[in-house]
């Protein structure tokens, strides 16, 4: 399984970004998918989960601002991030729901 994340960039506080994660060699919907992030000098932390059945979960820090979704036809996972804050600055990683398959990470920088 290979995951390719993209969509990061520099945005002002209050802005939006949409991250994408293309899955190759597996199905985006079969086992569920997750997003994690790692801020400078901090441990990697869980952000959101999209279960195979469609249930979603979010860290308290992003609840109400981020939305996880997938496109089965494109075999792609998304993370819509709205009302971004400087503390959202991090490298964002997608993870396959089974095994230890991770995307390469995409950097999100939110300026104040």
C-alpha positions as CSV (number, residue, x, y, z in Angstrom):
1,X,0.0,0.0,0.0
2,X,1.3,3.5,-0.9
3,X,-0.2,6.7,0.2
4,X,0.6,10.1,-1.3
5,X,-0.5,13.2,0.6
6,X,-0.7,16.7,-0.9
7,X,-2.5,20.0,-0.5
8,X,-0.4,21.6,2.2
9,X,0.8,25.2,2.0
10,X,1.0,28.6,3.7
11,X,-2.3,30.2,4.7
12,X,-3.3,33.0,6.9
13,X,-5.2,32.4,10.2
14,X,-8.9,32.0,9.4
15,X,-8.2,30.5,6.0
16,X,-8.8,27.1,4.6
17,X,-7.0,24.2,3.0
18,X,-7.9,20.8,1.7
19,X,-5.5,18.0,2.0
20,X,-5.7,14.9,-0.2
21,X,-4.3,11.4,0.2
22,X,-4.3,9.1,-2.8
23,X,-4.2,5.4,-2.0
24,X,-2.5,2.9,-4.2
25,X,-2.5,-0.8,-3.7
26,X,-5.4,-0.7,-1.3
27,X,-9.0,0.6,-1.0
28,X,-9.6,3.9,0.8
29,X,-12.9,2.6,2.2
30,X,-12.1,-1.0,3.2
31,X,-10.3,-0.5,6.5
32,X,-10.9,3.1,7.2
33,X,-8.3,5.9,7.1
34,X,-6.8,8.4,9.5
35,X,-5.1,11.8,9.6
36,X,-2.3,12.6,12.0
37,X,-0.1,15.7,12.4
38,X,3.2,16.6,13.9
39,X,4.0,20.1,15.0
40,X,7.6,21.3,15.3
41,X,9.2,19.9,18.5
42,X,6.1,17.9,19.4
43,X,5.0,14.3,19.1
44,X,2.7,13.1,16.3
45,X,-0.9,13.4,17.3
46,X,-4.1,11.9,15.9
47,X,-6.4,14.4,14.1
48,X,-9.3,12.5,12.5
49,X,-10.6,9.0,11.5
50,X,-13.0,7.9,8.8
51,X,-14.1,4.4,9.5
52,X,-14.9,1.9,6.7
53,X,-18.6,2.3,7.5
54,X,-18.5,6.0,7.4
55,X,-18.3,7.0,11.0
56,X,-16.0,9.9,11.7
57,X,-14.0,11.1,14.7
58,X,-12.1,14.2,15.4
59,X,-9.6,15.5,18.0
60,X,-11.1,18.1,20.3
61,X,-8.7,20.7,18.9
62,X,-10.1,20.4,15.4
63,X,-13.7,19.5,16.0
64,X,-16.1,21.7,14.2
65,X,-13.3,23.1,11.9
66,X,-12.0,20.1,10.1
67,X,-14.0,17.6,8.0
68,X,-12.8,14.2,6.8
69,X,-14.2,12.6,3.7
70,X,-13.3,10.2,0.9
71,X,-14.0,9.6,-2.8
72,X,-14.2,5.9,-3.4
73,X,-14.0,6.3,-7.2
74,X,-10.8,8.2,-6.9
75,X,-9.5,6.1,-4.0
76,X,-8.7,9.3,-2.2
77,X,-9.0,10.6,1.4
78,X,-9.5,14.3,2.1
79,X,-9.2,16.6,5.1
80,X,-11.0,19.9,4.7
81,X,-9.5,22.4,7.2
82,X,-11.4,25.6,7.8
83,X,-10.9,28.4,10.3
84,X,-7.2,27.5,10.5
85,X,-5.2,28.7,13.5
86,X,-1.5,29.1,13.9
87,X,-1.5,26.1,16.3
88,X,-2.6,24.0,13.3
89,X,0.8,24.4,11.8
90,X,2.3,20.9,11.4
91,X,3.2,18.2,8.9
92,X,0.0,16.3,8.2
93,X,0.2,12.5,7.5
94,X,-2.5,10.2,6.2
95,X,-2.5,6.6,7.5
96,X,-4.1,3.5,6.1
97,X,-6.5,1.8,8.6
98,X,-4.6,-1.5,8.7
99,X,-0.9,-2.0,9.2
100,X,1.7,0.8,9.3
101,X,1.3,2.5,6.0
102,X,1.8,6.2,6.1
103,X,1.9,9.0,3.5
104,X,5.0,11.1,3.3
105,X,3.4,14.1,5.0
106,X,2.4,17.5,3.7
107,X,3.3,20.7,5.5
108,X,0.6,23.1,6.6
109,X,1.8,26.5,7.9
110,X,-0.7,29.0,9.3
111,X,0.5,32.5,9.8
112,X,-1.0,34.8,12.4
